[in-house]
Amino acid sequence: MIAKQVLSKCLSIVTPKMHKVRRASLFSAIESTMSGAALSVTGIGRNIDSAAKEKHRIKRADRLCNNSHIHREIDAIYTRMTFLL
């Protein structure tokens, strides 16, 4: 799907220094919400496309939402996103 490719490219541009595993988790969470997940931790986790059990997908979404590194980087990410728009 073209939307996934565009999202992947945009994420790599706005998060150049982000750890690649954290970026992959962020991509999965965004992709999950794009495909119709409810905007809650459990909703995002349940809709993540992965072979893992539902419990582990929800845990992945929870860890992403509580990740202190993302909270520190969020202002820089938003700033870079505005330049793309």
ABEGO torsion letter per residue (X at the ends): XAAAAAAAAAAAAABAABBAAAAAAAAAAAAAAAAGBBBBAAAAAAABBBABBAAAAAAAAAAAAABAAAAAAAAAAAAAAAAAX
